[in-house]
Amino acid sequence: MYRYRPYVPERAVEYIKQVLESGCLAGTCENFVRKFEEKLSEFTGIKHVIAVSSGTAALHVAYRAVGVRPGKPVAVPGFTFVATASAVLHCNSIPIFVDIDRETLFVDLADLEKKLKKYNIEHVCVVHIGGVPGPVDEVAKLCEENNITLIEDCAQALGATYHGNHVGKFGKVSIFSFYPTKTITTGEGGAVATEYEDLASIIRRLINHGEERRYYYIELGYNYRMSEILAAIGVAEMEIVNILVENRRRFAKVFIEEVENRVSDFVDFQKVPKGASPAWNLIQIMLNIEKIGKSRDYVLQRLRDEGLQVFTVAYPMPLPDTPLFRNMRGISDQCPWKCPLNRIDIGADVFELPNCRWVCERVLSLLVSPAFTEEDAVKIADIFCRVIRSITS
Ligand SMILES: Cc1ncc(COP(=O)(O)O)c(C=O)c1O
């Protein structure tokens, strides 16, 4: 039976004990929180890193800090985790969904360009799905030429680089998640990263109730701080982050080679753009369902029957197909749909994303555990190929 498992080193227990014994679990001391932030900054090469309570919280304050508000729609891909778009709603603004490229699963440049003009968009968020960097330089160029702010959702991509730069360095602000399936984990947790000092101080204020000085609040903020106990786990994880990334890379290399050598007619892997070094939180497999003659869900069930619980579907439907976003067409009386400041005439093009739909129908996602070995990769590939062959023969 293969199940996803995070890897947390023994050291984490020692560090948690230190926190408990210190009597300072959160608030003024923030010893481990600061250490964790420093380690993340050093690892990513991004100057300011602010640890927060989740990747979703990170997105919310990142959007707020760069000026997302009612009347300022944000372009996001239709194929991503809900938080990329729901955090826009939390700013009382509207996500404008953009189609993706079928090979890289990154935002489609032509559709993005069209929608930037049509909806007068000032903010774009891109997502490095599975930890595979998309061609973010092209989007960065487009944004720069049009004076648009780029945000990078690197929730799944800590450790991934593109032409030698860590992802998250291309946007004005970027975010990471430390949920257990991510490159490193703190259980729940996230971080915001930026090169800009002014943005960093806005973000620090927003995660701390909008407090400018003790008990003096200048804007609506949140309690999104990370606790010392979680940061203690984070510090232990960062001490072995290179090993965690390398393990995933080795696993992905062996698994992909094994599968491509045997059942290449029936599957395509997410394309890794030139110059990209993925962090492989997920291996995204596009099934050729026409040739296989069965649905993706049928294949998934067969794999699970064989004990491969590591397979899942990220994601089974484009976000704009879910009721939360469908309702943006205006059935609610509440913000953001009907805020007086926020009247945006949303066209069908925000909901009809043919490439997202095509991918959602056939994508199968392998959760890559940092605890897996190359031997595990061979065994999982063997079972995978056997299942595909038995369905197609
Ligand atoms: C692409 C993406 N964005 C944002 C998030 C939100 O992160 P969290 O679960 O830490 O809130 C996730 C987490 O699954 C994600 O995959």
The ligand as a Gaussian input file, in Angstrom:
#p B3LYP/6-31G(d) Opt

LIG

0 1
 C       -1.893000      26.496000      -5.488000
 C       -2.263000      26.682000      -4.053000
 N       -2.525000      27.909000      -3.584000
 C       -2.844000      28.122000      -2.290000
 C       -2.925000      27.093000      -1.386000
 C       -3.366000      27.370000       0.006000
 O       -2.454000      26.961000       0.968000
 P       -2.959000      26.479000       2.423000
 O       -3.572000      25.132000       2.271000
 O       -1.675000      26.460000       3.215000
 O       -3.900000      27.507000       2.926000
 C       -2.651000      25.787000      -1.812000
 C       -2.714000      24.663000      -0.857000
 O       -3.117000      23.591000      -1.091000
 C       -2.318000      25.573000      -3.181000
 O       -2.071000      24.340000      -3.639000

